[in-house]
Amino acid sequence: MGRVPPSDASLPHAVNRPADSPLPAAVLWDMDGTLVDTEPAWMAAEVALVAEFGGVWTDEDSLRMIGMPLLTAAGILRAHGVDLPEDAIVERLVASVVAAVGRDLVWQPGARELLGAVRDAGIPCALVTMSYRNLAEAVVGQAPPGTFDLLVTGDEVTHGKPHPEPYLRAADLLGVDITRCVAVEDSPPGVASALASGARTLGVQHIARVEAQPGLSRAGSLAQIGLDDLRALVRGDVLDLLEDPAA
């Protein structure tokens, strides 16, 4: 399952960074909604699939699906009348979104800039997504070469988000301490997964509301975040940069 752990030669910064370094040992990135604006493509695929089988799919249904493991989402679509096996539902959804990404991939504000700053600083990066590998690779293929050291995808874990396994697996493959990593998320299941793993967690609000909770930093956009903020998170600071923080 998944890739073998990278060698020391392939990830010098992950292995050799001193334990007291002010920078994260790694940055672990969610994909959909966090780095790239694929949520509208997922929502359109869900609407079309339910409509094909004569059902009705609402905006509230779409919001509920954000960040969810795909097989779990497929079960919900079946409950809304999509008369296909769950694996077939996932295949249909992923194919639709891969096609949309191929036509027009929209990066979230500040995403490419922050990715570049992180990589220039020598910090390893992993993509940790509940999307399947073929979609994740379609997105990574449009990022600058060498942006991500590895991918952890929804078809390569036993327990998807909100379980901590995806983030723990990424840290293990990188050979770093999860508590010295920063995880960047946008959905409630993703935030729960990252926090449960022990990673310093930043929730970036996009479509789903990022609610305030102990230990969670929040921002309205990646354009608000720089290397100094990542240093602060690793120190244990909790940042709240939302314009309208939750009470």
Summary of the structure (lengths in Angstrom):
residues: 247
radius of gyration: 17.5
end to end distance: 41.7
largest distance: 58.1
contacts: 840
relative contact order: 0.18
helix: 45%
strand: 12%
